[in-house]
């Protein structure tokens, strides 16, 4: 069927977003399926709901691998009800509590079913699932799929039993799809998918939809106390010392190794992407530096998110687990650089203690009570 037909059907039946209509139209044109990567916040649950409303029992049973997040599942059910209340039917959830004969009847019903990967792979391997009557699979966590994941094994077995069915895979975490080497390509290969659909916020249809009703953004900034600024300064200086040590290894691109880049979430991925191909050749010191940088980034993030007591507790946990191991391993003799490293590390703990604990002097007139 043509693009025009599917677009008209979507517009007349459901009040879906314009760019959702384009995504669904492209997916329906390819009988093999596809990998869809959305920017976060573009309502993946509503997109899945619109796609499910186009399913009919005559096509066969549609299986959705249950997402790890129960919130996403509840949002899909909510949008199914709001988009089209007349044809609203909650997708059946196949759990381990259902007996085999009941599961077999659900597989043959032609309806939409949520199912866990563990149950699905067991039923496929034991021939309890008639794969020929399954119209397709929908996977909602493309970012966590790998060659050794259960989802990849399910698709491999399913494709061998039913080559005409589609496999549609979705993710709204594009940042997770750039970790490692050729993550998207390897995901498509292990899921036997040929087409990739990328929908960032700057895509024409998406940007037009977002500009129609722009949100009112209120920026509220809470200034940090002088002790918090002291912790931040100490962490940044320790990060600088770690980056200086990493530059000496000549294993990574020096241009990316700056304290400014270290403040962003993508910094860990940048370092690991460069070191992944040679990770097995790196020494213990370099691997410890990568781990230290990740820990320091967490300390910076938790500084503005945690309360003083929780932050101090986290620091105590690090102190017990690490026991300043990285310092003792890196430096056999105490030189000026090591002294600066130790001083900044101790400064973080001291400032955290000052924030968490306050000395309160009681009023003398209340001492008798």
Secondary structure, DSSP 8 states (H G I E B T S, - for coil): --HHHHHHHHHHH----HHHHHHHHHHHH-TTEEEEEE-TTS-HHHHHHHHHHT--GGG-EEEEE--S-HHHHHHHHHHHHHH-GGG----EEE-TTS-HHHHHHHHTS-SEEEE-HHHHHHHHHTT-S-GGGEEEEEES-GGG--TTSHHHHHHHHHHHH-SSSEEEEEES-GGGGGSSSSHHHHHHHHTT---EEEE-TTSHHHHHHHHHT------------HHHHHHHHHHHHHHHHHHHHHHTT--S-GGG--HHHHTSTHHHHHHHHHHGGGGGG--HHHHHHHHHHHHHHHHHHHHHHS-HHHHHHHHHHHHHHHTTHHHHHH-SS--HHHHHHHHHHHHHHHHHHHHH-------GGGTT-
